[in-house]
Amino acid sequence: MIKSKILVIDDEDQLRKALSRILELEGYQVYQAVNGSSGLKILGQEKEIDLVICDVKLPDINGIQVLENIKTHGFDCEVILITAYGTIHDGVHAMKIGAFDYITKGDQDEHIVVTVEKAIEKARLKKRIYELEDKLETRYSFDRILGNSQAIKSVKDMAHKVSPTDSTVLLLGETGTGKELFAQSIHNGSRRKDKSFVAINCSAFPKELLEAEMFGYKRGSFTGAISDKNGFFSEAHEGTLFLDEVSEMPHDLQAKLLRVLEEQTFTRIGETKPVKVNVRIIAATNKDLMKEMEADRFRQDLYYRLSVFNIKLPSLRERIEDIRELTDFFIKQYSLKTKKKINGATPEFYEILKKNSWPGNTRELKNIIERAVILCDEEILIPALLPNEIKTLGKRSFISESDLIDDLEKNHIRNVLDKCGWNKTRAAEKLGIGIPTLYRKIDQYGLER
């Protein structure tokens, strides 16, 4: 089994062939070149070369130039330079511009083999890191936000445009519409993507703990503060802080957040010296902030500071045409997770899903598909695998217009009766109908107190 690919560049035939033979005996696949130009050509043609071993003195370009060329063009390999006339100055220079090592010809074969193994290991580790970074970038890219409806395309386009900026973003939308996924994608599309993305759910902490978590504290500043702690703002320095459910933040803490947004400074609990911070804020809420401001639960000045760039995420009801694509994705995801071979769903299954109101949006759909996959014993999902309430809701789409009007009237009469304490005389007056008519409606709709 071939371990890795190595390129040896040396114009001395005997030394080049001898070194190549040693490496081949160690299980490596070895390519040979007699000068720098042909070596770089091989490197451009052959994929997955992990290591280049290059003589410093070559007939066309020297080894240092080969190394510089490799680094400039981003070839994914390590470089070991070898020379018969090594100097400390040349060695230091080679290491500074990216050589893995700089060794002298005539070193023992064992030393060369050990150095090669270390260089190969480093090259493999770097490639693994790049692969993981690519997967992470793909996981949080806008491509992972599924759907081709105009509603989702529009918000993806807005989010994509604001990503490269440092503007504060406010994500609005119902529970389960993917606000955190959008926040992560915006961060990943920004110049801050290599820095931290820190997410905090403001509804998950009591007031005192939320302030401590956000800004950090000094040891002994309150009971339980047994050591210094950096807050989320410090952790997100030069990156992005995602404040989910920001409407749940206590009123006095909102004022402190406003100061951070305006001055880019904050003070840890128990300290007096302000801390300078560079953080991009993305906030999200499922509430109507206008109503929250009217009720004096959310600061108006904070709202205008957060809503530099608003994005209203569509509910699943507003993008029904995306349900099939989302369903197929979740079926594939949970089939792999449960190690089942499920190839899709029946047309009836999809139709029922399309006829539901989806108060929990994409998150609710995801949970329902997970449940269906777990219950499924065949290779296709059928309506019987759906929860009863979903099948019932699906049938509601066939309600006639007259039935819908009856439902509205029934609910209105019930509400008036409840408000009047089921005093039928008062209720009839408010409804603008006679008492006999009210009794008939109560009987017709089977209303009971």
Helices and strands as residue ranges (DSSP letters): E 5-9, H 13-25, E 29-33, H 36-45, E 49-55, H 63-72, E 78-83, H 88-96, E 101-104, H 109-139, G 142-144, H 150-162, E 169-172, H 179-188, E 197-201, G 202-204, H 207-215, E 216-217, E 229-230, H 232-235, E 240-244, G 246-248, H 251-263, E 265-266, E 275-276, E 280-285, H 289-294, H 300-306, E 309-312, G 316-322, H 323-338, H 347-354, H 361-375, G 383-385, H 388-395, G 396-398, H 401-419, H 424-431, H 435-445
